[in-house]
Every structure is written in C-alpha cells, then in structure tokens.
C-alpha cells in the first residue's frame, strides 16, 4: 500500500500538480490534467511531431537545390597496353632518315612512347543552376507549404486527442452521477421494503404489496450493478486515452473551472453568432485545403518546367597523370575550366499531359474547398442548435425535477399516513429518479455541445 501511494505521489509530481489527492489516497483527475497527460502519452502525436521535423528538413533540402553544388571526383585506370601516337611502320620510317633525322626521331620516339598504362585523374566541379523553368523555386515553395501543412496536421491530431479525452471524461462524470442516483434509488426501495414488511406484519398491507416492492428493489439493485460496471469501463476508457494504466484507481471532479472559450460559446448559442468568413479562417481543414491548393499550383509550375529550357553554369579544376598540357608527360598537372550547359526540350509529349494533369489537380482542390465550406457552415449551425436545445432540455429537466421532488415528498408523507399505497410511492420514486437522470443527461449534453461547438468554430 505504501508503495502504491508513493507511485501515485510521483505521478502527481510529474503531472505538475494537475491532479489532486482526496481522502489521503484517492487521486482526483481534473479535465485539464487528463488533457495534459493524454498529450504527453499519445504516440500518434509524437509521430505527427516527427513529421514536422521531417518537413522542416525537406524544406532545407529544397532550398539547397537552388544553391551551388560542389563535388570532387577521382579515378584510377590500369590498361593492358600503353598508348602510342605512331604506328610501328611510321616509327621504322623515322629510324631510316639521315643522322639529323635520327636525333629528331630519337627525341620524338621518347615523347610518343610515354607510358599510359596507369592513368589517374581528378576534378573539382562547381555547378550553379541559372534557369530550370521555375521548378527549383516551385519545389522550395512546395516544401515550405508542406512544412506548414505538417504543423496544421499536428494541431489537428492534438485537437482530436483532446476531444476524445473530453468525451471520455464527461462520460465518466455522467456514469458516476448515474451510479450515485442508482444508489439513492436503491436506498429508497430498501427503506420502502422495510416499511412494507412492518405493514405486512401489522396486517395493514398484503404480501402482494411486499412482492411488488421486492421486485422493484431487485430491479434497482440490478441497475446499480450495471451502473457500477459501467463506471469501471468508462474509467478504463479515460485511463487509456490519458496514457495511464487501465486499472488506475481515481475519482473525477464533477466540474472544472470555466475555460476561456466557454463565454464565447454561451454567447454564440444565444445571439452572437460569428460570420462564416471568420469561422472559415480558423478552421484547420480549410487552411489545409488552402495549402493543398497552393501546392497544386506549384505542381503546375513544375509540370510546365519540363517544357522549358534548363540553363546552368559550371566550372572547376581538372588534374590528370599523364597529362598533355605541356607535351605528353607522366606527372600530375591540371587546369581550370568554365562553361554553360543548356538543355532545350524539343519533343516531350508527356510534358503536355503532365501539365494538364497538374491543372486538373488544382481544380480538384478548389472544388474540395467549396464543398468543405458548405459542410462547415452546416456543422456550425447544427451544433449551435444542439447547444440551444440542450440548454432548453436542462431548464425543463430542472423544472421537472422540482415537481418530482415535491411529488415524492407528498407521496412519502401520504404513504406513512396510510393515504396512498406502496405502488403510488414507488411510482413517485421512479418519476424522481427519471427526472434526476434527465438533469444529469442534459448537463453532460451541454458540456459536450460546448466541446463540439468550439471545435466547429476552430477555437479548440
């Protein structure tokens, strides 16, 4: 037990005080604490973060494509035969000339018979693209857009995680209240059973009345068991989404502090509906489609570049052994060089179709944006209406609960006064439990409607 308390304490320290301890041992999970733990533990979010790192590196790769490239190359060749610039017959003719010719021939033969069986060469080259049809800039722009897109995908993944945690958290709160309500209802029926047993003993009530109460009490006990099991399962789901062990022992706080967006959410549900332009500007889906449209536009530029000339300048230093810069000699020597490389496409039918496909791709993203705007507008109106409806349900449920509580009080007094039967009291108890349950359902529905509305407005 001490070890368990120590582990819980360490987890609380790691959580930065986001979770509290009640009754000395039971950990109380708040909504904000659950959100923080879910973000820390979620592996999908870590994958999305690595994608951001990858996109940042790819942007730098695209940038370097526009800058000069420096490369060094070296080679060594061994050849079976040496290179002779004169044939055997020509060498014999030279040997047959007079004495002066013999001297010249001797020197010429020494040059022409240089050993070229071992050749070593090396080059240092610098290449700078000048004009590539615009594709290098388009590639860099696309990489920058994809980097921005990866950031939005990270935020979207984070939003999905938080929404899932909110759903699981409020489900636990709901089932917890339902369990408490089932316990109260079961306690009422236990008391009623005891009272009816005394009435039967006093021959004021019949065994049939007691049987009806016992059946109702058994149903209440069964519903209580279901509520307890449901709470265990709901808490396991919340623990899983928070990245905690499924068997974690904890309780949840019934309410959390008002969040910054709550006031805006409440005002929206009544009158202050924002313009759709402002909503569209905040929604990540539309921003992601906007980036996809920009990437598609760069794709058009890249496809068009295959039909345009490519120009690059190059230069460097070349060294070889043997070399021919000062006769034919077996030693290392080199020279600088510079030039311009031009490639002009003449017959590239595939390039035209690539351009056509790229333009179709961009039109596709534009239509997707229009469709997404319509769906977002529908979502905002739907969730706003659901929030208004949930608030009305809560008001009606609270009114019904007041009436049910008064009716239960009167039925209880009348039963003990012998005016009404146990069946009438059970009906009043059932009505009270139903009214109480509807209040809990309406409260949870409001909380979740706020979550979905903030998500629809792009404010989560």
PATIRO-267647 format. One record per residue (C-alpha): residue number from 0; residue in three letters; x, y, z. Coordinates in steps of 0.2 Angstrom, whole numbers, always signed. Example, Ala and Ser with C-alpha at 12.3 -4.5 7.8 and 13.67 -1.06 7.14 Angstrom:
2
+-----+------+-------+-------+-------+
! pos ! code !  east ! north !    up !
+-----+------+-------+-------+-------+
!   0 !  ala !   +62 !   -22 !   +39 !
!   1 !  ser !   +68 !    -5 !   +36 !
+-----+------+-------+-------+-------+
END
This chain:
460
+-----+------+-------+-------+-------+
! pos ! code !  east ! north !    up !
+-----+------+-------+-------+-------+
!   0 !  unk !    +0 !    +0 !    +0 !
!   1 !  unk !   +14 !   +12 !    +4 !
!   2 !  unk !   +22 !    +8 !   -12 !
!   3 !  unk !    +6 !   +12 !   -21 !
!   4 !  unk !    +4 !   +28 !   -13 !
!   5 !  unk !   +22 !   +33 !   -17 !
!   6 !  unk !   +19 !   +29 !   -35 !
!   7 !  unk !    +4 !   +40 !   -36 !
!   8 !  unk !   +13 !   +54 !   -27 !
!   9 !  unk !   +27 !   +53 !   -40 !
!  10 !  unk !   +14 !   +53 !   -54 !
!  11 !  unk !    +6 !   +69 !   -47 !
!  12 !  unk !   +23 !   +77 !   -46 !
!  13 !  unk !   +26 !   +73 !   -64 !
!  14 !  unk !    +9 !   +80 !   -68 !
!  15 !  unk !   +14 !   +96 !   -61 !
!  16 !  unk !    +1 !   +97 !   -48 !
!  17 !  unk !   -13 !   +95 !   -61 !
!  18 !  unk !   -21 !   +80 !   -51 !
!  19 !  unk !   -25 !   +81 !   -33 !
!  20 !  unk !   -27 !   +69 !   -19 !
!  21 !  unk !   -44 !   +67 !    -9 !
!  22 !  unk !   -46 !   +57 !    +7 !
!  23 !  unk !   -27 !   +55 !    +8 !
!  24 !  unk !   -26 !   +41 !    -5 !
!  25 !  unk !   -39 !   +43 !   -20 !
!  26 !  unk !   -32 !   +53 !   -34 !
!  27 !  unk !   -44 !   +65 !   -42 !
!  28 !  unk !   -42 !   +68 !   -60 !
!  29 !  unk !   -47 !   +85 !   -67 !
!  30 !  unk !   -51 !   +88 !   -85 !
!  31 !  unk !   -36 !   +99 !   -88 !
!  32 !  unk !   -25 !   +86 !   -80 !
!  33 !  unk !   -32 !   +72 !   -91 !
!  34 !  unk !   -29 !   +83 !  -107 !
!  35 !  unk !   -11 !   +86 !  -102 !
!  36 !  unk !    -7 !   +68 !   -99 !
!  37 !  unk !   -15 !   +62 !  -115 !
!  38 !  unk !    -4 !   +74 !  -125 !
!  39 !  unk !   +11 !   +68 !  -116 !
!  40 !  unk !    +7 !   +50 !  -118 !
!  41 !  unk !    -1 !   +49 !  -136 !
!  42 !  unk !   +11 !   +41 !  -148 !
!  43 !  unk !    +1 !   +47 !  -163 !
!  44 !  unk !    +5 !   +65 !  -158 !
!  45 !  unk !   +24 !   +60 !  -157 !
!  46 !  unk !   +23 !   +53 !  -175 !
!  47 !  unk !   +15 !   +70 !  -180 !
!  48 !  unk !   +29 !   +79 !  -172 !
!  49 !  unk !   +42 !   +69 !  -181 !
!  50 !  unk !   +33 !   +73 !  -197 !
!  51 !  unk !   +35 !   +91 !  -193 !
!  52 !  unk !   +54 !   +88 !  -191 !
!  53 !  unk !   +54 !   +79 !  -207 !
!  54 !  unk !   +45 !   +93 !  -216 !
!  55 !  unk !   +57 !  +106 !  -209 !
!  56 !  unk !   +72 !   +96 !  -215 !
!  57 !  unk !   +64 !   +93 !  -233 !
!  58 !  unk !   +62 !  +112 !  -234 !
!  59 !  unk !   +81 !  +115 !  -231 !
!  60 !  unk !   +84 !  +101 !  -244 !
!  61 !  unk !   +73 !  +111 !  -257 !
!  62 !  unk !   +82 !  +127 !  -253 !
!  63 !  unk !   +99 !  +119 !  -256 !
!  64 !  unk !   +94 !  +114 !  -273 !
!  65 !  unk !   +95 !  +132 !  -279 !
!  66 !  unk !  +112 !  +135 !  -272 !
!  67 !  unk !  +129 !  +130 !  -280 !
!  68 !  unk !  +134 !  +112 !  -279 !
!  69 !  unk !  +152 !  +107 !  -276 !
!  70 !  unk !  +159 !   +90 !  -280 !
!  71 !  unk !  +175 !   +81 !  -281 !
!  72 !  unk !  +178 !   +66 !  -292 !
!  73 !  unk !  +193 !   +55 !  -294 !
!  74 !  unk !  +198 !   +40 !  -305 !
!  75 !  unk !  +212 !   +27 !  -307 !
!  76 !  unk !  +213 !   +16 !  -323 !
!  77 !  unk !  +225 !    +2 !  -327 !
!  78 !  unk !  +226 !    -3 !  -345 !
!  79 !  unk !  +235 !   -18 !  -353 !
!  80 !  unk !  +244 !    -8 !  -367 !
!  81 !  unk !  +252 !    +9 !  -367 !
!  82 !  unk !  +246 !   +22 !  -380 !
!  83 !  unk !  +257 !   +25 !  -395 !
!  84 !  unk !  +254 !   +40 !  -406 !
!  85 !  unk !  +263 !   +32 !  -421 !
!  86 !  unk !  +261 !   +15 !  -428 !
!  87 !  unk !  +276 !    +3 !  -430 !
!  88 !  unk !  +278 !    +6 !  -448 !
!  89 !  unk !  +279 !   +25 !  -445 !
!  90 !  unk !  +292 !   +23 !  -432 !
!  91 !  unk !  +303 !   +12 !  -444 !
!  92 !  unk !  +302 !   +26 !  -457 !
!  93 !  unk !  +308 !   +38 !  -444 !
!  94 !  unk !  +323 !   +27 !  -440 !
!  95 !  unk !  +328 !   +27 !  -458 !
!  96 !  unk !  +331 !   +45 !  -460 !
!  97 !  unk !  +349 !   +53 !  -460 !
!  98 !  unk !  +359 !   +57 !  -444 !
!  99 !  unk !  +349 !   +73 !  -440 !
! 100 !  unk !  +333 !   +64 !  -443 !
! 101 !  unk !  +339 !   +51 !  -431 !
! 102 !  unk !  +342 !   +63 !  -417 !
! 103 !  unk !  +324 !   +71 !  -420 !
! 104 !  unk !  +317 !   +53 !  -421 !
! 105 !  unk !  +325 !   +48 !  -405 !
! 106 !  unk !  +318 !   +63 !  -396 !
! 107 !  unk !  +301 !   +61 !  -404 !
! 108 !  unk !  +300 !   +42 !  -400 !
! 109 !  unk !  +303 !   +46 !  -382 !
! 110 !  unk !  +288 !   +58 !  -382 !
! 111 !  unk !  +276 !   +47 !  -392 !
! 112 !  unk !  +280 !   +31 !  -382 !
! 113 !  unk !  +275 !   +39 !  -365 !
! 114 !  unk !  +269 !   +25 !  -353 !
! 115 !  unk !  +250 !   +27 !  -351 !
! 116 !  unk !  +245 !   +11 !  -344 !
! 117 !  unk !  +242 !   +19 !  -327 !
! 118 !  unk !  +230 !   +34 !  -328 !
! 119 !  unk !  +225 !   +44 !  -313 !
! 120 !  unk !  +213 !   +59 !  -314 !
! 121 !  unk !  +203 !   +70 !  -303 !
! 122 !  unk !  +191 !   +85 !  -304 !
! 123 !  unk !  +184 !   +98 !  -293 !
! 124 !  unk !  +167 !  +105 !  -300 !
! 125 !  unk !  +155 !  +119 !  -296 !
! 126 !  unk !  +138 !  +119 !  -304 !
! 127 !  unk !  +126 !  +133 !  -302 !
! 128 !  unk !  +108 !  +132 !  -309 !
! 129 !  unk !  +103 !  +148 !  -318 !
! 130 !  unk !   +86 !  +144 !  -325 !
! 131 !  unk !   +77 !  +127 !  -323 !
! 132 !  unk !   +60 !  +133 !  -329 !
! 133 !  unk !   +55 !  +138 !  -312 !
! 134 !  unk !   +54 !  +121 !  -304 !
! 135 !  unk !   +68 !  +124 !  -291 !
! 136 !  unk !   +58 !  +139 !  -284 !
! 137 !  unk !   +42 !  +129 !  -285 !
! 138 !  unk !   +50 !  +114 !  -276 !
! 139 !  unk !   +56 !  +126 !  -262 !
! 140 !  unk !   +39 !  +134 !  -261 !
! 141 !  unk !   +30 !  +117 !  -260 !
! 142 !  unk !   +42 !  +111 !  -246 !
! 143 !  unk !   +38 !  +127 !  -236 !
! 144 !  unk !   +20 !  +124 !  -239 !
! 145 !  unk !   +21 !  +106 !  -233 !
! 146 !  unk !   +30 !  +111 !  -218 !
! 147 !  unk !   +16 !  +122 !  -214 !
! 148 !  unk !    +4 !  +108 !  -218 !
! 149 !  unk !   +13 !   +96 !  -206 !
! 150 !  unk !   +11 !  +109 !  -192 !
! 151 !  unk !    -8 !  +110 !  -195 !
! 152 !  unk !    -9 !   +91 !  -195 !
! 153 !  unk !    +0 !   +91 !  -178 !
! 154 !  unk !   -13 !  +103 !  -172 !
! 155 !  unk !   -27 !   +93 !  -179 !
! 156 !  unk !   -21 !   +77 !  -171 !
! 157 !  unk !   -19 !   +87 !  -155 !
! 158 !  unk !   -37 !   +93 !  -156 !
! 159 !  unk !   -44 !   +75 !  -160 !
! 160 !  unk !   -35 !   +69 !  -144 !
! 161 !  unk !   -42 !   +82 !  -133 !
! 162 !  unk !   -59 !   +79 !  -140 !
! 163 !  unk !   -58 !   +61 !  -136 !
! 164 !  unk !   -52 !   +65 !  -119 !
! 165 !  unk !   -66 !   +77 !  -116 !
! 166 !  unk !   -79 !   +64 !  -122 !
! 167 !  unk !   -72 !   +50 !  -111 !
! 168 !  unk !   -70 !   +62 !   -96 !
! 169 !  unk !   -88 !   +68 !   -96 !
! 170 !  unk !   -94 !   +50 !   -99 !
! 171 !  unk !   -86 !   +46 !   -83 !
! 172 !  unk !   -94 !   +61 !   -74 !
! 173 !  unk !  -111 !   +55 !   -81 !
! 174 !  unk !  -110 !   +37 !   -76 !
! 175 !  unk !  -103 !   +42 !   -59 !
! 176 !  unk !  -119 !   +53 !   -56 !
! 177 !  unk !  -130 !   +39 !   -63 !
! 178 !  unk !  -122 !   +27 !   -51 !
! 179 !  unk !  -125 !   +39 !   -36 !
! 180 !  unk !  -143 !   +41 !   -42 !
! 181 !  unk !  -145 !   +22 !   -43 !
! 182 !  unk !  -138 !   +20 !   -25 !
! 183 !  unk !  -150 !   +33 !   -19 !
! 184 !  unk !  -165 !   +25 !   -28 !
! 185 !  unk !  -159 !    +8 !   -21 !
! 186 !  unk !  -158 !   +15 !    -4 !
! 187 !  unk !  -176 !   +22 !    -5 !
! 188 !  unk !  -183 !    +5 !   -10 !
! 189 !  unk !  -173 !    -3 !    +4 !
! 190 !  unk !  -182 !    +8 !   +16 !
! 191 !  unk !  -199 !    +5 !    +7 !
! 192 !  unk !  -196 !   -13 !    +8 !
! 193 !  unk !  -193 !   -12 !   +27 !
! 194 !  unk !  -208 !    -1 !   +29 !
! 195 !  unk !  -220 !   -13 !   +19 !
! 196 !  unk !  -213 !   -28 !   +29 !
! 197 !  unk !  -218 !   -19 !   +45 !
! 198 !  unk !  -235 !   -15 !   +37 !
! 199 !  unk !  -237 !   -34 !   +32 !
! 200 !  unk !  -233 !   -39 !   +50 !
! 201 !  unk !  -246 !   -27 !   +56 !
! 202 !  unk !  -258 !   -34 !   +43 !
! 203 !  unk !  -260 !   -17 !   +36 !
! 204 !  unk !  -253 !   -22 !   +19 !
! 205 !  unk !  -253 !   -38 !    +9 !
! 206 !  unk !  -239 !   -50 !    +4 !
! 207 !  unk !  -243 !   -45 !   -14 !
! 208 !  unk !  -239 !   -27 !   -10 !
! 209 !  unk !  -222 !   -33 !    -2 !
! 210 !  unk !  -219 !   -44 !   -18 !
! 211 !  unk !  -221 !   -29 !   -29 !
! 212 !  unk !  -209 !   -19 !   -19 !
! 213 !  unk !  -196 !   -33 !   -18 !
! 214 !  unk !  -197 !   -35 !   -37 !
! 215 !  unk !  -194 !   -16 !   -39 !
! 216 !  unk !  -179 !   -17 !   -26 !
! 217 !  unk !  -171 !   -31 !   -36 !
! 218 !  unk !  -173 !   -21 !   -52 !
! 219 !  unk !  -164 !    -6 !   -43 !
! 220 !  unk !  -150 !   -17 !   -37 !
! 221 !  unk !  -148 !   -24 !   -54 !
! 222 !  unk !  -147 !    -7 !   -62 !
! 223 !  unk !  -135 !    -2 !   -48 !
! 224 !  unk !  -124 !   -16 !   -53 !
! 225 !  unk !  -124 !   -11 !   -71 !
! 226 !  unk !  -120 !    +7 !   -66 !
! 227 !  unk !  -105 !    +1 !   -56 !
! 228 !  unk !   -99 !    -9 !   -70 !
! 229 !  unk !  -102 !    +5 !   -82 !
! 230 !  unk !   -92 !   +17 !   -72 !
! 231 !  unk !   -77 !    +4 !   -71 !
! 232 !  unk !   -77 !    +3 !   -90 !
! 233 !  unk !   -79 !   +22 !   -93 !
! 234 !  unk !   -64 !   +25 !   -81 !
! 235 !  unk !   -54 !   +12 !   -90 !
! 236 !  unk !   -58 !   +21 !  -107 !
! 237 !  unk !   -52 !   +38 !   -99 !
! 238 !  unk !   -37 !   +30 !   -92 !
! 239 !  unk !   -32 !   +23 !  -109 !
! 240 !  unk !   -34 !   +39 !  -118 !
! 241 !  unk !   -24 !   +48 !  -104 !
! 242 !  unk !   -10 !   +35 !  -107 !
! 243 !  unk !   -12 !   +28 !   -89 !
! 244 !  unk !   -14 !   +10 !   -83 !
! 245 !  unk !   -31 !    +3 !   -86 !
! 246 !  unk !   -33 !    -2 !   -68 !
! 247 !  unk !   -29 !   +15 !   -61 !
! 248 !  unk !   -39 !   +20 !   -46 !
! 249 !  unk !   -45 !   +38 !   -46 !
! 250 !  unk !   -60 !   +49 !   -45 !
! 251 !  unk !   -65 !   +64 !   -56 !
! 252 !  unk !   -70 !   +81 !   -51 !
! 253 !  unk !   -88 !   +85 !   -56 !
! 254 !  unk !   -84 !  +102 !   -63 !
! 255 !  unk !   -69 !  +111 !   -70 !
! 256 !  unk !   -65 !  +129 !   -70 !
! 257 !  unk !   -73 !  +139 !   -84 !
! 258 !  unk !   -62 !  +139 !   -99 !
! 259 !  unk !   -58 !  +154 !  -109 !
! 260 !  unk !   -69 !  +149 !  -124 !
! 261 !  unk !   -85 !  +145 !  -113 !
! 262 !  unk !   -91 !  +163 !  -113 !
! 263 !  unk !   -89 !  +164 !  -131 !
! 264 !  unk !   -98 !  +148 !  -133 !
! 265 !  unk !  -113 !  +153 !  -122 !
! 266 !  unk !  -115 !  +169 !  -131 !
! 267 !  unk !  -115 !  +161 !  -148 !
! 268 !  unk !  -129 !  +149 !  -143 !
! 269 !  unk !  -139 !  +164 !  -139 !
! 270 !  unk !  -136 !  +178 !  -151 !
! 271 !  unk !  -118 !  +182 !  -155 !
! 272 !  unk !  -115 !  +171 !  -170 !
! 273 !  unk !   -99 !  +175 !  -179 !
! 274 !  unk !   -98 !  +177 !  -198 !
! 275 !  unk !   -94 !  +161 !  -208 !
! 276 !  unk !   -79 !  +170 !  -215 !
! 277 !  unk !   -71 !  +171 !  -198 !
! 278 !  unk !   -75 !  +153 !  -194 !
! 279 !  unk !   -68 !  +148 !  -211 !
! 280 !  unk !   -52 !  +157 !  -207 !
! 281 !  unk !   -50 !  +147 !  -191 !
! 282 !  unk !   -54 !  +130 !  -197 !
! 283 !  unk !   -39 !  +119 !  -199 !
! 284 !  unk !   -47 !  +109 !  -213 !
! 285 !  unk !   -49 !  +124 !  -224 !
! 286 !  unk !   -32 !  +130 !  -221 !
! 287 !  unk !   -25 !  +113 !  -225 !
! 288 !  unk !   -35 !  +113 !  -241 !
! 289 !  unk !   -29 !  +130 !  -245 !
! 290 !  unk !   -11 !  +124 !  -243 !
! 291 !  unk !   -15 !  +109 !  -254 !
! 292 !  unk !   -22 !  +121 !  -267 !
! 293 !  unk !    -5 !  +131 !  -266 !
! 294 !  unk !    +5 !  +115 !  -268 !
! 295 !  unk !    -6 !  +110 !  -283 !
! 296 !  unk !    -2 !  +127 !  -290 !
! 297 !  unk !   +17 !  +124 !  -288 !
! 298 !  unk !   +14 !  +107 !  -296 !
! 299 !  unk !    +8 !  +116 !  -312 !
! 300 !  unk !   +24 !  +126 !  -312 !
! 301 !  unk !   +34 !  +111 !  -310 !
! 302 !  unk !   +25 !  +102 !  -324 !
! 303 !  unk !   +27 !  +117 !  -335 !
! 304 !  unk !   +46 !  +117 !  -332 !
! 305 !  unk !   +48 !  +101 !  -341 !
! 306 !  unk !   +44 !  +110 !  -357 !
! 307 !  unk !   +56 !  +125 !  -354 !
! 308 !  unk !   +75 !  +126 !  -357 !
! 309 !  unk !   +86 !  +122 !  -342 !
! 310 !  unk !  +102 !  +133 !  -340 !
! 311 !  unk !  +117 !  +130 !  -328 !
! 312 !  unk !  +134 !  +137 !  -327 !
! 313 !  unk !  +149 !  +125 !  -322 !
! 314 !  unk !  +167 !  +127 !  -318 !
! 315 !  unk !  +181 !  +119 !  -309 !
! 316 !  unk !  +199 !  +112 !  -309 !
! 317 !  unk !  +204 !   +96 !  -318 !
! 318 !  unk !  +220 !   +86 !  -315 !
! 319 !  unk !  +227 !   +70 !  -323 !
! 320 !  unk !  +243 !   +60 !  -324 !
! 321 !  unk !  +249 !   +58 !  -338 !
! 322 !  unk !  +244 !   +75 !  -344 !
! 323 !  unk !  +245 !   +84 !  -361 !
! 324 !  unk !  +246 !  +102 !  -356 !
! 325 !  unk !  +265 !  +103 !  -359 !
! 326 !  unk !  +268 !   +88 !  -371 !
! 327 !  unk !  +264 !   +71 !  -365 !
! 328 !  unk !  +271 !   +68 !  -348 !
! 329 !  unk !  +269 !   +56 !  -334 !
! 330 !  unk !  +266 !   +68 !  -320 !
! 331 !  unk !  +252 !   +77 !  -312 !
! 332 !  unk !  +246 !   +93 !  -320 !
! 333 !  unk !  +229 !  +102 !  -321 !
! 334 !  unk !  +219 !  +117 !  -327 !
! 335 !  unk !  +204 !  +127 !  -323 !
! 336 !  unk !  +188 !  +126 !  -334 !
! 337 !  unk !  +172 !  +135 !  -335 !
! 338 !  unk !  +156 !  +133 !  -346 !
! 339 !  unk !  +137 !  +134 !  -349 !
! 340 !  unk !  +126 !  +120 !  -350 !
! 341 !  unk !  +109 !  +122 !  -360 !
! 342 !  unk !   +96 !  +109 !  -362 !
! 343 !  unk !   +81 !  +113 !  -373 !
! 344 !  unk !   +66 !  +101 !  -374 !
! 345 !  unk !   +61 !   +98 !  -392 !
! 346 !  unk !   +49 !   +83 !  -392 !
! 347 !  unk !   +41 !   +80 !  -375 !
! 348 !  unk !   +23 !   +74 !  -377 !
! 349 !  unk !   +22 !   +68 !  -359 !
! 350 !  unk !   +26 !   +85 !  -353 !
! 351 !  unk !   +10 !   +92 !  -360 !
! 352 !  unk !    -1 !   +78 !  -352 !
! 353 !  unk !    +9 !   +81 !  -335 !
! 354 !  unk !    +4 !   +99 !  -336 !
! 355 !  unk !   -14 !   +95 !  -340 !
! 356 !  unk !   -15 !   +83 !  -325 !
! 357 !  unk !    -7 !   +96 !  -313 !
! 358 !  unk !   -20 !  +109 !  -318 !
! 359 !  unk !   -34 !   +96 !  -315 !
! 360 !  unk !   -27 !   +93 !  -298 !
! 361 !  unk !   -28 !  +111 !  -293 !
! 362 !  unk !   -46 !  +112 !  -299 !
! 363 !  unk !   -50 !   +97 !  -289 !
! 364 !  unk !   -43 !  +105 !  -273 !
! 365 !  unk !   -53 !  +121 !  -276 !
! 366 !  unk !   -69 !  +111 !  -278 !
! 367 !  unk !   -65 !  +102 !  -262 !
! 368 !  unk !   -63 !  +119 !  -253 !
! 369 !  unk !   -80 !  +124 !  -259 !
! 370 !  unk !   -88 !  +108 !  -253 !
! 371 !  unk !   -79 !  +109 !  -236 !
! 372 !  unk !   -85 !  +127 !  -233 !
! 373 !  unk !  -103 !  +121 !  -235 !
! 374 !  unk !  -101 !  +106 !  -223 !
! 375 !  unk !   -93 !  +118 !  -210 !
! 376 !  unk !  -107 !  +130 !  -211 !
! 377 !  unk !  -119 !  +116 !  -209 !
! 378 !  unk !  -109 !  +109 !  -194 !
! 379 !  unk !  -109 !  +126 !  -185 !
! 380 !  unk !  -127 !  +128 !  -187 !
! 381 !  unk !  -131 !  +110 !  -182 !
! 382 !  unk !  -120 !  +111 !  -166 !
! 383 !  unk !  -127 !  +128 !  -161 !
! 384 !  unk !  -144 !  +122 !  -162 !
! 385 !  unk !  -140 !  +107 !  -152 !
! 386 !  unk !  -132 !  +118 !  -138 !
! 387 !  unk !  -148 !  +128 !  -138 !
! 388 !  unk !  -159 !  +113 !  -137 !
! 389 !  unk !  -148 !  +106 !  -123 !
! 390 !  unk !  -150 !  +122 !  -113 !
! 391 !  unk !  -169 !  +121 !  -115 !
! 392 !  unk !  -168 !  +102 !  -110 !
! 393 !  unk !  -159 !  +107 !   -94 !
! 394 !  unk !  -171 !  +120 !   -90 !
! 395 !  unk !  -186 !  +108 !   -92 !
! 396 !  unk !  -177 !   +94 !   -83 !
! 397 !  unk !  -173 !  +105 !   -68 !
! 398 !  unk !  -192 !  +111 !   -68 !
! 399 !  unk !  -197 !   +93 !   -69 !
! 400 !  unk !  -185 !   +88 !   -55 !
! 401 !  unk !  -193 !  +101 !   -44 !
! 402 !  unk !  -210 !   +94 !   -47 !
! 403 !  unk !  -204 !   +76 !   -45 !
! 404 !  unk !  -196 !   +80 !   -28 !
! 405 !  unk !  -211 !   +88 !   -22 !
! 406 !  unk !  -222 !   +74 !   -28 !
! 407 !  unk !  -210 !   +62 !   -19 !
! 408 !  unk !  -211 !   +71 !    -3 !
! 409 !  unk !  -230 !   +72 !    -4 !
! 410 !  unk !  -231 !   +53 !    -9 !
! 411 !  unk !  -219 !   +48 !    +6 !
! 412 !  unk !  -230 !   +58 !   +18 !
! 413 !  unk !  -246 !   +51 !   +12 !
! 414 !  unk !  -239 !   +33 !   +12 !
! 415 !  unk !  -234 !   +35 !   +30 !
! 416 !  unk !  -251 !   +42 !   +34 !
! 417 !  unk !  -259 !   +27 !   +26 !
! 418 !  unk !  -267 !   +38 !   +12 !
! 419 !  unk !  -258 !   +30 !    -3 !
! 420 !  unk !  -251 !   +13 !    -7 !
! 421 !  unk !  -234 !    +7 !    -9 !
! 422 !  unk !  -236 !    +6 !   -28 !
! 423 !  unk !  -240 !   +25 !   -28 !
! 424 !  unk !  -225 !   +29 !   -18 !
! 425 !  unk !  -214 !   +18 !   -30 !
! 426 !  unk !  -221 !   +27 !   -45 !
! 427 !  unk !  -216 !   +44 !   -37 !
! 428 !  unk !  -199 !   +37 !   -33 !
! 429 !  unk !  -197 !   +31 !   -51 !
! 430 !  unk !  -203 !   +48 !   -58 !
! 431 !  unk !  -190 !   +57 !   -46 !
! 432 !  unk !  -176 !   +45 !   -52 !
! 433 !  unk !  -181 !   +48 !   -70 !
! 434 !  unk !  -181 !   +67 !   -68 !
! 435 !  unk !  -164 !   +67 !   -59 !
! 436 !  unk !  -157 !   +56 !   -73 !
! 437 !  unk !  -163 !   +68 !   -86 !
! 438 !  unk !  -155 !   +83 !   -77 !
! 439 !  unk !  -138 !   +74 !   -77 !
! 440 !  unk !  -140 !   +69 !   -96 !
! 441 !  unk !  -144 !   +87 !  -100 !
! 442 !  unk !  -129 !   +94 !   -91 !
! 443 !  unk !  -117 !   +82 !   -99 !
! 444 !  unk !  -125 !   +86 !  -116 !
! 445 !  unk !  -122 !  +104 !  -113 !
! 446 !  unk !  -104 !  +101 !  -109 !
! 447 !  unk !  -101 !   +90 !  -124 !
! 448 !  unk !  -110 !  +103 !  -135 !
! 449 !  unk !   -98 !  +116 !  -130 !
! 450 !  unk !   -84 !  +105 !  -134 !
! 451 !  unk !   -91 !  +101 !  -152 !
! 452 !  unk !   -95 !  +120 !  -154 !
! 453 !  unk !   -78 !  +126 !  -150 !
! 454 !  unk !   -72 !  +113 !  -162 !
! 455 !  unk !   -84 !  +118 !  -176 !
! 456 !  unk !   -78 !  +136 !  -173 !
! 457 !  unk !   -60 !  +132 !  -174 !
! 458 !  unk !   -57 !  +138 !  -157 !
! 459 !  unk !   -52 !  +122 !  -148 !
+-----+------+-------+-------+-------+
END
